[in-house]
Amino acid sequence: MGAFIQFMQSHTGRLVRIVAGGSLMIAGIWLVGGVWGVVLAVIGAVPVVAGAVGICLIAPLFGYELSSE
């Protein structure tokens, strides 16, 4: 699990989280719509913000630092 956390804290992992979160936001707003679309967009905003500021929210669950920086 350490390799996964290290990847998620790398620049590539940050980019993957931003793209995945952005995709969830777009899918929620354009494809789903309504209340569930807003919920999906808010859920997608979490990895976007986490990736943008450089923190990995699941790292502490496995005994690693929240941020690699």
VMD Tcl script that draws the C-alpha trace (Angstrom):
set ca {
  {0.00 0.00 0.00}
  {2.99 2.29 0.48}
  {3.67 2.49 -3.25}
  {0.07 3.56 -3.89}
  {0.25 6.32 -1.29}
  {3.59 7.50 -2.67}
  {2.07 7.61 -6.16}
  {-0.96 9.55 -4.94}
  {1.35 12.09 -3.28}
  {3.46 12.50 -6.42}
  {2.82 15.18 -9.04}
  {1.34 12.57 -11.37}
  {-0.99 11.34 -8.62}
  {-2.09 14.89 -7.93}
  {-2.88 15.36 -11.62}
  {-4.83 12.07 -11.69}
  {-6.92 13.20 -8.70}
  {-7.62 16.58 -10.28}
  {-8.68 15.02 -13.59}
  {-10.81 12.33 -11.90}
  {-12.51 14.88 -9.64}
  {-13.11 17.22 -12.56}
  {-14.64 14.35 -14.51}
  {-17.01 13.61 -11.63}
  {-17.98 17.27 -11.46}
  {-18.67 17.45 -15.20}
  {-20.62 14.19 -15.15}
  {-22.67 15.41 -12.22}
  {-23.54 18.74 -13.75}
  {-24.00 17.78 -17.41}
  {-25.03 14.13 -17.39}
  {-26.87 13.47 -14.14}
  {-28.37 16.85 -13.29}
  {-30.75 17.65 -10.48}
  {-29.97 17.02 -6.85}
  {-27.88 13.90 -7.53}
  {-25.82 15.80 -10.07}
  {-25.03 18.46 -7.49}
  {-24.11 15.75 -4.98}
  {-21.79 14.13 -7.52}
  {-20.23 17.51 -8.35}
  {-19.55 18.23 -4.67}
  {-18.00 14.78 -4.23}
  {-15.84 15.47 -7.28}
  {-14.71 18.78 -5.83}
  {-12.99 17.00 -2.92}
  {-10.21 15.32 -4.98}
  {-9.84 18.46 -7.10}
  {-9.15 20.61 -4.06}
  {-6.98 17.96 -2.39}
  {-4.91 17.52 -5.55}
  {-4.61 21.27 -6.08}
  {-3.29 21.92 -2.58}
  {-1.12 18.79 -2.54}
  {-2.64 16.68 0.20}
  {-3.64 13.03 0.08}
  {-6.70 12.49 2.26}
  {-6.31 8.71 2.50}
  {-2.62 8.74 3.53}
  {-3.27 9.13 7.29}
  {-5.47 6.03 7.22}
  {-2.35 4.01 6.40}
  {0.05 5.79 8.75}
  {1.56 8.26 6.27}
  {1.78 12.03 6.37}
  {-1.13 14.03 4.93}
  {1.21 15.89 2.61}
  {4.47 14.87 0.98}
  {5.78 18.45 0.95}
}
mol new
graphics top color blue
foreach p $ca { graphics top sphere $p radius 0.5 }
foreach p [lrange $ca 0 end-1] q [lrange $ca 1 end] { graphics top cylinder $p $q radius 0.2 }
display resetview
